């Protein structure tokens, strides 16, 4: 009798990357339009044991996607529309790699789906708050998580070539529900009639052409000969709806200053120290050590070193690293350290310049980092002690926790 296959041990995952290391995405910027081309290297999976065929994806693919979108947000403020398309012939994206999922532990799959959800929610967040519009140019078959990626965009254009279709085949093929918001977006975002949604989500072959448009599964269908021109035309039309600046200087997202130790993650503004015996991790978030730059010129000059942006990036990376790489650490203790007045001064700067593109994008990263903390599937306890600074934005850290404990000093 053959032995049952054991789930592969999860490797240590680094969420930091840059375009020079991309294996799966190509980023091209032309004026107000950026194009993200999914050309997934089937031999470059994050773990061994599977091939990323048919533009299927794993966590490594989505790490690159998230990085590319962040670089568009900060390094290319002139970009107003992002076109998401495929570099493969006849296939847009076939969704999460089934063989990868089969090899993965339950915890790995949970973290994988959570991160892909957050990445797609981030597209919608940028559309709502930053004016960055997303257009899915579906130039081939689009199934499962591939269609969920398209659904996260503002609009979907499908090539009408008699073979390309959109589908959510998870229920009939795998007996599971789509894991990245597909059902919700079909009904609540695209307002597909519920009877049509039932048919769509219980058939394997998907829907193509005019029927896909009639059912509101896509916004437009275009013949192959006119497809590229129509995508460019619509991208420029969407760009006119954006408030992002046309002439601003971008801010380079330089590598994080991070020290990784056996039981610690250390950044300039965030520290994570692990107590393996107690299965706890203590996050200490430090207030600004000096007044945060308060003029637009000084903020732009500070760039990636500007405290609010540095904090957002460091906290985000720490949360992702801990929840993926430290599965046995079930309790996170959240502390703050420093002067509450310094946090309030930072908040005053953020409020005063909230309409400046760079500050707006920084607020967005902070918002998404706090949201990530909120859903990290750990027991979260805020410890409000002498020397803490849970004020203003830092109060959000305590509010994200399951419990908050404050030391009561005698009068």
DRENDO-1510 file (C-alpha; in Angstrom, 1 decimal, always signed):
<recs>
REC; n; res; u; v; w
REC; 1; UNK; +0.0; +0.0; +0.0 .
REC; 2; UNK; +1.4; +3.4; -1.0 .
REC; 3; UNK; +2.0; +5.9; +1.8 .
REC; 4; UNK; -0.2; +9.0; +1.8 .
REC; 5; UNK; +1.4; +12.2; +0.6 .
REC; 6; UNK; +2.3; +14.5; +3.5 .
REC; 7; UNK; +1.9; +18.2; +3.0 .
REC; 8; UNK; +5.1; +19.9; +2.1 .
REC; 9; UNK; +6.7; +22.0; +4.9 .
REC; 10; UNK; +6.2; +25.7; +4.3 .
REC; 11; UNK; +9.4; +27.4; +3.4 .
REC; 12; UNK; +10.5; +30.8; +4.7 .
REC; 13; UNK; +8.9; +33.4; +2.5 .
REC; 14; UNK; +10.3; +36.8; +1.8 .
REC; 15; UNK; +7.7; +39.3; +0.7 .
REC; 16; UNK; +10.3; +41.8; -0.5 .
REC; 17; UNK; +11.2; +41.9; -4.2 .
REC; 18; UNK; +11.8; +44.4; -7.0 .
REC; 19; UNK; +11.3; +44.4; -10.8 .
REC; 20; UNK; +14.8; +43.2; -11.4 .
REC; 21; UNK; +13.8; +39.9; -9.7 .
REC; 22; UNK; +10.4; +39.4; -11.3 .
REC; 23; UNK; +9.9; +36.0; -12.9 .
REC; 24; UNK; +6.2; +36.3; -13.7 .
REC; 25; UNK; +5.2; +39.9; -14.5 .
REC; 26; UNK; +6.4; +42.6; -16.9 .
REC; 27; UNK; +5.6; +46.2; -16.1 .
REC; 28; UNK; +5.5; +48.8; -18.8 .
REC; 29; UNK; +4.7; +52.5; -18.3 .
REC; 30; UNK; +3.6; +54.8; -21.1 .
REC; 31; UNK; +2.4; +58.1; -19.9 .
REC; 32; UNK; -0.8; +57.8; -17.9 .
REC; 33; UNK; -1.2; +54.1; -18.7 .
REC; 34; UNK; +0.8; +51.2; -17.1 .
REC; 35; UNK; +0.5; +47.7; -18.4 .
REC; 36; UNK; +1.0; +44.7; -16.2 .
REC; 37; UNK; +1.6; +41.6; -18.3 .
REC; 38; UNK; +1.2; +38.2; -16.7 .
REC; 39; UNK; +3.8; +36.0; -18.4 .
REC; 40; UNK; +4.2; +33.4; -15.6 .
REC; 41; UNK; +7.3; +31.2; -15.7 .
REC; 42; UNK; +6.0; +27.7; -15.2 .
REC; 43; UNK; +9.3; +26.5; -13.9 .
REC; 44; UNK; +9.6; +29.3; -11.2 .
REC; 45; UNK; +7.2; +28.2; -8.6 .
REC; 46; UNK; +7.9; +29.3; -5.0 .
REC; 47; UNK; +8.2; +25.7; -3.9 .
REC; 48; UNK; +9.1; +22.5; -5.8 .
REC; 49; UNK; +6.7; +19.9; -7.0 .
REC; 50; UNK; +4.5; +21.7; -9.5 .
REC; 51; UNK; +4.6; +23.7; -12.7 .
REC; 52; UNK; +2.7; +27.0; -13.1 .
REC; 53; UNK; +1.2; +26.0; -16.4 .
REC; 54; UNK; -1.5; +28.0; -18.3 .
REC; 55; UNK; -0.6; +31.2; -16.4 .
REC; 56; UNK; -1.7; +29.7; -13.1 .
REC; 57; UNK; -0.3; +31.3; -10.0 .
REC; 58; UNK; +1.1; +30.6; -6.6 .
REC; 59; UNK; +2.1; +32.9; -3.7 .
REC; 60; UNK; +5.3; +34.0; -5.5 .
REC; 61; UNK; +3.3; +35.3; -8.4 .
REC; 62; UNK; +1.1; +37.4; -6.2 .
REC; 63; UNK; +4.0; +38.7; -4.2 .
REC; 64; UNK; +5.3; +40.2; -7.5 .
REC; 65; UNK; +1.9; +41.5; -8.4 .
REC; 66; UNK; +1.6; +43.3; -5.0 .
REC; 67; UNK; +5.0; +44.8; -5.4 .
REC; 68; UNK; +4.4; +46.0; -8.9 .
REC; 69; UNK; +1.2; +47.7; -7.9 .
REC; 70; UNK; +2.9; +49.4; -5.0 .
REC; 71; UNK; +5.6; +50.7; -7.3 .
REC; 72; UNK; +3.0; +52.1; -9.6 .
REC; 73; UNK; +1.4; +53.8; -6.7 .
REC; 74; UNK; +4.6; +55.5; -5.5 .
REC; 75; UNK; +7.2; +55.4; -8.3 .
REC; 76; UNK; +4.9; +56.4; -11.1 .
REC; 77; UNK; +2.4; +59.0; -9.9 .
REC; 78; UNK; +1.7; +59.9; -13.5 .
REC; 79; UNK; +0.0; +56.6; -14.0 .
REC; 80; UNK; -3.8; +56.8; -13.8 .
REC; 81; UNK; -4.8; +53.5; -15.4 .
REC; 82; UNK; -3.3; +50.1; -15.0 .
REC; 83; UNK; -4.1; +47.5; -17.7 .
REC; 84; UNK; -3.8; +43.9; -16.5 .
REC; 85; UNK; -3.3; +41.4; -19.3 .
REC; 86; UNK; -1.6; +38.2; -20.4 .
REC; 87; UNK; +1.6; +37.5; -22.3 .
REC; 88; UNK; +0.5; +34.0; -23.1 .
REC; 89; UNK; -1.4; +33.0; -26.3 .
REC; 90; UNK; -5.1; +32.1; -25.8 .
REC; 91; UNK; -4.9; +32.2; -22.0 .
REC; 92; UNK; -5.3; +35.1; -19.6 .
REC; 93; UNK; -5.0; +33.2; -16.3 .
REC; 94; UNK; -6.3; +29.8; -15.1 .
REC; 95; UNK; -6.3; +30.7; -11.5 .
REC; 96; UNK; -4.5; +29.3; -8.5 .
REC; 97; UNK; -2.3; +26.3; -9.3 .
REC; 98; UNK; -4.2; +23.1; -8.3 .
REC; 99; UNK; -1.1; +21.0; -7.9 .
REC; 100; UNK; +0.4; +23.6; -5.6 .
REC; 101; UNK; -2.7; +23.6; -3.5 .
REC; 102; UNK; -2.6; +19.8; -3.4 .
REC; 103; UNK; +0.9; +19.8; -1.9 .
REC; 104; UNK; +0.1; +22.6; +0.6 .
REC; 105; UNK; -0.9; +22.4; +4.2 .
REC; 106; UNK; -4.1; +23.9; +5.4 .
REC; 107; UNK; -2.3; +26.8; +7.0 .
REC; 108; UNK; -0.4; +27.5; +3.8 .
REC; 109; UNK; -3.6; +27.6; +1.8 .
REC; 110; UNK; -5.2; +29.9; +4.3 .
REC; 111; UNK; -2.3; +32.4; +4.1 .
REC; 112; UNK; -2.1; +32.1; +0.4 .
REC; 113; UNK; -5.8; +32.9; -0.1 .
REC; 114; UNK; -5.7; +35.6; +2.5 .
REC; 115; UNK; -2.8; +37.4; +0.7 .
REC; 116; UNK; -4.4; +37.1; -2.7 .
REC; 117; UNK; -7.6; +38.5; -1.3 .
REC; 118; UNK; -5.7; +41.4; +0.2 .
REC; 119; UNK; -3.9; +42.1; -3.1 .
REC; 120; UNK; -7.2; +42.2; -5.0 .
REC; 121; UNK; -8.9; +44.3; -2.3 .
REC; 122; UNK; -5.9; +46.7; -2.6 .
REC; 123; UNK; -6.8; +47.3; -6.3 .
REC; 124; UNK; -10.3; +48.3; -5.4 .
REC; 125; UNK; -8.9; +50.4; -2.5 .
REC; 126; UNK; -6.6; +52.3; -4.8 .
REC; 127; UNK; -9.5; +52.9; -7.3 .
REC; 128; UNK; -11.7; +54.2; -4.5 .
REC; 129; UNK; -9.3; +56.4; -2.6 .
REC; 130; UNK; -6.4; +57.2; -4.9 .
REC; 131; UNK; -8.0; +57.4; -8.4 .
REC; 132; UNK; -5.9; +54.6; -9.8 .
REC; 133; UNK; -8.1; +52.7; -12.2 .
REC; 134; UNK; -7.6; +49.1; -13.3 .
REC; 135; UNK; -8.7; +47.6; -16.6 .
REC; 136; UNK; -8.6; +43.8; -17.2 .
REC; 137; UNK; -7.8; +43.1; -20.8 .
REC; 138; UNK; -8.8; +39.5; -21.0 .
REC; 139; UNK; -7.1; +38.2; -24.1 .
REC; 140; UNK; -7.7; +34.4; -23.5 .
REC; 141; UNK; -9.4; +31.9; -21.3 .
REC; 142; UNK; -10.0; +33.3; -17.8 .
REC; 143; UNK; -10.9; +30.9; -15.0 .
REC; 144; UNK; -11.2; +30.7; -11.3 .
REC; 145; UNK; -8.7; +33.0; -9.6 .
REC; 146; UNK; -7.9; +34.5; -13.0 .
REC; 147; UNK; -11.4; +35.8; -13.3 .
REC; 148; UNK; -11.3; +36.9; -9.7 .
REC; 149; UNK; -8.3; +39.1; -10.5 .
REC; 150; UNK; -10.3; +40.5; -13.4 .
REC; 151; UNK; -13.3; +41.1; -11.2 .
REC; 152; UNK; -11.2; +43.2; -8.8 .
REC; 153; UNK; -10.5; +45.6; -11.7 .
REC; 154; UNK; -12.8; +48.5; -12.5 .
REC; 155; UNK; -13.7; +47.1; -15.9 .
REC; 156; UNK; -13.2; +44.0; -17.9 .
REC; 157; UNK; -12.8; +43.8; -21.7 .
REC; 158; UNK; -13.0; +40.3; -23.2 .
REC; 159; UNK; -11.6; +39.3; -26.5 .
REC; 160; UNK; -14.4; +37.9; -28.7 .
REC; 161; UNK; -12.5; +35.1; -30.5 .
REC; 162; UNK; -15.1; +32.3; -30.1 .
REC; 163; UNK; -12.9; +30.5; -27.6 .
REC; 164; UNK; -12.0; +32.9; -24.8 .
REC; 165; UNK; -14.4; +32.7; -21.8 .
REC; 166; UNK; -14.7; +33.6; -18.2 .
REC; 167; UNK; -15.5; +31.0; -15.6 .
REC; 168; UNK; -15.6; +30.1; -11.9 .
REC; 169; UNK; -15.4; +26.3; -12.1 .
REC; 170; UNK; -14.4; +25.6; -8.5 .
REC; 171; UNK; -17.7; +24.2; -7.4 .
REC; 172; UNK; -18.3; +21.7; -10.2 .
REC; 173; UNK; -14.6; +20.7; -10.7 .
REC; 174; UNK; -13.3; +20.8; -7.1 .
REC; 175; UNK; -16.2; +21.0; -4.8 .
REC; 176; UNK; -15.0; +24.2; -3.2 .
REC; 177; UNK; -16.1; +27.8; -3.3 .
REC; 178; UNK; -14.0; +30.4; -5.1 .
REC; 179; UNK; -11.4; +31.6; -2.5 .
REC; 180; UNK; -10.7; +35.2; -3.6 .
REC; 181; UNK; -14.0; +37.0; -3.6 .
REC; 182; UNK; -15.4; +35.7; -6.9 .
REC; 183; UNK; -19.0; +35.0; -5.8 .
REC; 184; UNK; -19.3; +38.3; -3.9 .
REC; 185; UNK; -18.0; +40.4; -6.7 .
REC; 186; UNK; -20.2; +38.7; -9.3 .
REC; 187; UNK; -23.4; +39.5; -7.4 .
REC; 188; UNK; -22.6; +42.6; -5.3 .
REC; 189; UNK; -20.1; +44.4; -7.6 .
REC; 190; UNK; -21.2; +43.4; -11.1 .
REC; 191; UNK; -24.9; +42.9; -10.1 .
REC; 192; UNK; -25.3; +39.7; -12.1 .
REC; 193; UNK; -28.8; +38.3; -11.7 .
REC; 194; UNK; -28.8; +35.6; -9.1 .
REC; 195; UNK; -30.3; +33.0; -11.3 .
REC; 196; UNK; -27.6; +33.6; -13.9 .
REC; 197; UNK; -24.9; +33.7; -11.2 .
REC; 198; UNK; -26.1; +30.2; -10.1 .
REC; 199; UNK; -25.8; +28.9; -13.6 .
REC; 200; UNK; -22.4; +30.5; -14.1 .
REC; 201; UNK; -20.9; +29.2; -10.9 .
REC; 202; UNK; -22.1; +25.6; -11.4 .
REC; 203; UNK; -20.9; +25.0; -14.9 .
REC; 204; UNK; -17.3; +24.2; -16.0 .
REC; 205; UNK; -17.2; +25.6; -19.5 .
REC; 206; UNK; -17.7; +29.3; -18.6 .
REC; 207; UNK; -19.4; +32.0; -20.7 .
REC; 208; UNK; -18.0; +33.8; -23.7 .
REC; 209; UNK; -18.8; +36.4; -26.2 .
REC; 210; UNK; -22.0; +38.3; -26.3 .
REC; 211; UNK; -23.6; +36.2; -23.6 .
REC; 212; UNK; -20.7; +37.2; -21.2 .
REC; 213; UNK; -21.6; +40.8; -21.9 .
REC; 214; UNK; -25.3; +40.3; -21.7 .
REC; 215; UNK; -24.9; +38.6; -18.3 .
REC; 216; UNK; -22.8; +41.5; -17.0 .
REC; 217; UNK; -19.8; +39.2; -16.5 .
REC; 218; UNK; -17.7; +41.6; -18.6 .
REC; 219; UNK; -18.1; +45.2; -19.7 .
REC; 220; UNK; -17.2; +44.9; -23.3 .
REC; 221; UNK; -16.3; +42.3; -26.0 .
REC; 222; UNK; -14.0; +43.2; -28.9 .
REC; 223; UNK; -12.8; +41.2; -31.9 .
REC; 224; UNK; -9.1; +40.3; -31.9 .
REC; 225; UNK; -8.2; +42.7; -34.7 .
REC; 226; UNK; -9.5; +45.7; -32.7 .
REC; 227; UNK; -8.7; +44.4; -29.2 .
REC; 228; UNK; -5.4; +46.2; -28.5 .
REC; 229; UNK; -6.7; +49.5; -29.9 .
REC; 230; UNK; -9.9; +49.3; -27.9 .
REC; 231; UNK; -8.0; +48.5; -24.7 .
REC; 232; UNK; -5.8; +51.5; -25.1 .
REC; 233; UNK; -8.7; +53.7; -25.9 .
REC; 234; UNK; -10.6; +52.7; -22.8 .
REC; 235; UNK; -7.5; +52.9; -20.6 .
REC; 236; UNK; -7.1; +56.6; -21.7 .
REC; 237; UNK; -10.8; +57.3; -21.0 .
REC; 238; UNK; -10.5; +55.8; -17.5 .
REC; 239; UNK; -7.4; +57.9; -17.0 .
REC; 240; UNK; -9.4; +61.1; -17.4 .
REC; 241; UNK; -11.4; +60.1; -14.4 .
REC; 242; UNK; -8.3; +60.0; -12.1 .
REC; 243; UNK; -7.0; +62.8; -9.9 .
REC; 244; UNK; -3.4; +61.5; -9.8 .
REC; 245; UNK; -0.9; +64.1; -10.9 .
REC; 246; UNK; +0.5; +64.2; -14.4 .
REC; 247; UNK; +3.9; +65.8; -13.7 .
REC; 248; UNK; +4.8; +64.7; -10.1 .
REC; 249; UNK; +8.2; +63.2; -9.3 .
REC; 250; UNK; +7.9; +59.6; -8.1 .
REC; 251; UNK; +9.3; +58.2; -4.9 .
REC; 252; UNK; +11.6; +55.2; -5.2 .
REC; 253; UNK; +10.7; +52.3; -2.8 .
REC; 254; UNK; +14.2; +51.5; -1.7 .
REC; 255; UNK; +14.9; +48.2; +0.1 .
REC; 256; UNK; +13.7; +48.0; +3.7 .
REC; 257; UNK; +16.2; +48.2; +6.5 .
REC; 258; UNK; +15.6; +44.9; +8.1 .
REC; 259; UNK; +17.6; +42.5; +10.3 .
REC; 260; UNK; +16.3; +38.9; +10.5 .
REC; 261; UNK; +17.4; +36.9; +13.6 .
REC; 262; UNK; +16.4; +33.5; +14.8 .
REC; 263; UNK; +13.8; +35.0; +17.2 .
REC; 264; UNK; +13.4; +38.5; +16.0 .
REC; 265; UNK; +12.6; +40.8; +13.1 .
REC; 266; UNK; +14.2; +44.3; +13.6 .
REC; 267; UNK; +13.3; +47.4; +11.6 .
REC; 268; UNK; +14.1; +51.1; +12.5 .
REC; 269; UNK; +10.5; +51.7; +13.6 .
REC; 270; UNK; +9.1; +48.2; +14.3 .
REC; 271; UNK; +10.5; +45.3; +16.3 .
REC; 272; UNK; +9.2; +41.8; +16.6 .
REC; 273; UNK; +10.6; +39.6; +19.3 .
REC; 274; UNK; +9.5; +35.9; +19.6 .
REC; 275; UNK; +9.3; +33.9; +22.8 .
REC; 276; UNK; +9.0; +30.3; +21.5 .
REC; 277; UNK; +8.5; +28.8; +24.9 .
REC; 278; UNK; +5.4; +30.9; +25.4 .
REC; 279; UNK; +4.5; +30.9; +21.7 .
REC; 280; UNK; +4.2; +34.6; +21.7 .
REC; 281; UNK; +5.5; +37.5; +19.6 .
REC; 282; UNK; +5.8; +41.0; +20.9 .
REC; 283; UNK; +5.4; +43.8; +18.3 .
REC; 284; UNK; +6.8; +47.1; +19.4 .
REC; 285; UNK; +5.8; +50.1; +17.2 .
REC; 286; UNK; +7.9; +53.2; +17.8 .
REC; 287; UNK; +6.7; +56.7; +17.6 .
REC; 288; UNK; +8.6; +59.2; +15.5 .
REC; 289; UNK; +11.8; +60.2; +17.2 .
REC; 290; UNK; +11.6; +63.7; +15.9 .
REC; 291; UNK; +9.0; +65.9; +14.3 .
REC; 292; UNK; +7.7; +64.5; +11.0 .
REC; 293; UNK; +8.4; +66.7; +7.9 .
REC; 294; UNK; +5.4; +68.9; +7.5 .
REC; 295; UNK; +5.8; +70.8; +4.2 .
REC; 296; UNK; +5.0; +69.2; +0.9 .
REC; 297; UNK; +8.5; +69.9; -0.4 .
REC; 298; UNK; +10.1; +68.3; +2.7 .
REC; 299; UNK; +7.8; +65.3; +2.6 .
REC; 300; UNK; +8.7; +64.7; -1.1 .
REC; 301; UNK; +12.4; +65.1; -0.3 .
REC; 302; UNK; +12.2; +62.6; +2.5 .
REC; 303; UNK; +10.8; +60.0; +0.1 .
REC; 304; UNK; +10.8; +56.4; +1.3 .
REC; 305; UNK; +12.5; +57.5; +4.5 .
REC; 306; UNK; +9.5; +59.7; +5.5 .
REC; 307; UNK; +8.4; +58.2; +8.8 .
REC; 308; UNK; +4.7; +57.4; +8.0 .
REC; 309; UNK; +5.6; +55.5; +4.8 .
REC; 310; UNK; +8.6; +53.7; +6.4 .
REC; 311; UNK; +6.3; +52.7; +9.3 .
REC; 312; UNK; +3.6; +51.4; +6.9 .
REC; 313; UNK; +6.1; +49.3; +4.9 .
REC; 314; UNK; +7.9; +47.9; +8.0 .
REC; 315; UNK; +4.7; +47.0; +9.8 .
REC; 316; UNK; +3.2; +45.4; +6.7 .
REC; 317; UNK; +6.3; +43.3; +6.1 .
REC; 318; UNK; +6.4; +42.2; +9.7 .
REC; 319; UNK; +2.8; +41.1; +9.7 .
REC; 320; UNK; +3.2; +39.1; +6.5 .
REC; 321; UNK; +6.4; +37.5; +7.6 .
REC; 322; UNK; +5.1; +36.5; +11.0 .
REC; 323; UNK; +1.8; +35.0; +9.8 .
REC; 324; UNK; +3.4; +33.0; +7.0 .
REC; 325; UNK; +6.7; +31.9; +8.5 .
REC; 326; UNK; +5.8; +31.5; +12.2 .
REC; 327; UNK; +2.8; +29.3; +12.3 .
REC; 328; UNK; +3.4; +28.1; +15.9 .
REC; 329; UNK; +3.4; +31.6; +17.3 .
REC; 330; UNK; -0.3; +32.0; +18.1 .
REC; 331; UNK; -0.4; +35.1; +20.3 .
REC; 332; UNK; +0.8; +38.6; +19.2 .
REC; 333; UNK; +1.3; +41.2; +21.9 .
REC; 334; UNK; +1.1; +44.7; +20.4 .
REC; 335; UNK; +3.0; +47.5; +22.2 .
REC; 336; UNK; +3.9; +51.1; +21.3 .
REC; 337; UNK; +6.8; +53.1; +22.5 .
REC; 338; UNK; +7.5; +56.9; +22.4 .
REC; 339; UNK; +5.8; +60.2; +22.7 .
REC; 340; UNK; +2.1; +60.4; +22.0 .
REC; 341; UNK; +2.5; +64.0; +21.0 .
REC; 342; UNK; +4.8; +63.0; +18.2 .
REC; 343; UNK; +2.2; +60.6; +16.9 .
REC; 344; UNK; -0.4; +63.4; +17.0 .
REC; 345; UNK; +1.9; +65.7; +15.2 .
REC; 346; UNK; +2.3; +63.0; +12.5 .
REC; 347; UNK; -1.5; +62.7; +12.3 .
REC; 348; UNK; -1.8; +66.5; +11.9 .
REC; 349; UNK; +0.6; +66.4; +9.0 .
REC; 350; UNK; -1.3; +63.5; +7.3 .
REC; 351; UNK; -4.6; +65.4; +7.7 .
REC; 352; UNK; -3.2; +68.7; +6.4 .
REC; 353; UNK; -1.7; +67.1; +3.3 .
REC; 354; UNK; -4.3; +64.3; +2.7 .
REC; 355; UNK; -4.9; +65.5; -0.8 .
REC; 356; UNK; -1.3; +65.4; -1.8 .
REC; 357; UNK; -0.7; +62.3; -3.9 .
REC; 358; UNK; +2.2; +61.0; -1.9 .
REC; 359; UNK; +0.5; +61.5; +1.5 .
REC; 360; UNK; -2.7; +60.0; +0.1 .
REC; 361; UNK; -0.8; +56.9; -1.0 .
REC; 362; UNK; +1.0; +56.7; +2.3 .
REC; 363; UNK; -2.3; +56.8; +4.2 .
REC; 364; UNK; -3.6; +54.1; +1.9 .
REC; 365; UNK; -0.6; +51.8; +2.8 .
REC; 366; UNK; -1.2; +52.4; +6.5 .
REC; 367; UNK; -4.9; +51.6; +6.1 .
REC; 368; UNK; -4.1; +48.4; +4.3 .
REC; 369; UNK; -1.5; +47.4; +6.8 .
REC; 370; UNK; -3.9; +47.9; +9.7 .
REC; 371; UNK; -6.5; +45.9; +7.8 .
REC; 372; UNK; -4.0; +43.1; +7.4 .
REC; 373; UNK; -3.3; +43.0; +11.1 .
REC; 374; UNK; -7.1; +42.9; +11.8 .
REC; 375; UNK; -7.5; +39.6; +9.8 .
REC; 376; UNK; -4.2; +37.8; +10.7 .
REC; 377; UNK; -5.9; +34.9; +12.5 .
REC; 378; UNK; -3.9; +35.3; +15.7 .
REC; 379; UNK; -4.8; +36.2; +19.2 .
REC; 380; UNK; -4.0; +39.9; +19.4 .
REC; 381; UNK; -3.5; +41.7; +22.7 .
REC; 382; UNK; -2.6; +45.3; +23.1 .
REC; 383; UNK; -0.6; +46.1; +26.2 .
REC; 384; UNK; -1.1; +49.8; +27.2 .
REC; 385; UNK; +1.8; +50.4; +29.6 .
REC; 386; UNK; +3.8; +53.4; +30.9 .
REC; 387; UNK; +5.7; +54.8; +28.0 .
REC; 388; UNK; +3.1; +53.7; +25.4 .
REC; 389; UNK; +1.7; +56.0; +22.8 .
REC; 390; UNK; -1.6; +54.5; +21.7 .
REC; 391; UNK; -2.9; +57.9; +20.4 .
REC; 392; UNK; -4.3; +58.9; +17.1 .
REC; 393; UNK; -3.3; +56.5; +14.3 .
REC; 394; UNK; -1.5; +54.3; +16.9 .
REC; 395; UNK; -4.9; +53.8; +18.6 .
REC; 396; UNK; -5.9; +51.8; +15.5 .
REC; 397; UNK; -3.4; +49.2; +16.6 .
REC; 398; UNK; -5.2; +48.6; +19.8 .
REC; 399; UNK; -8.6; +48.7; +18.1 .
REC; 400; UNK; -7.5; +45.9; +15.8 .
REC; 401; UNK; -6.7; +43.7; +18.7 .
REC; 402; UNK; -9.0; +41.1; +20.4 .
REC; 403; UNK; -8.3; +42.5; +23.8 .
REC; 404; UNK; -6.6; +45.7; +25.2 .
REC; 405; UNK; -5.1; +45.8; +28.7 .
REC; 406; UNK; -4.1; +49.1; +30.3 .
REC; 407; UNK; -2.2; +49.4; +33.5 .
REC; 408; UNK; -4.2; +51.2; +36.2 .
REC; 409; UNK; -1.8; +53.3; +38.3 .
REC; 410; UNK; -2.7; +54.4; +41.8 .
REC; 411; UNK; -3.7; +58.0; +42.2 .
</recs>
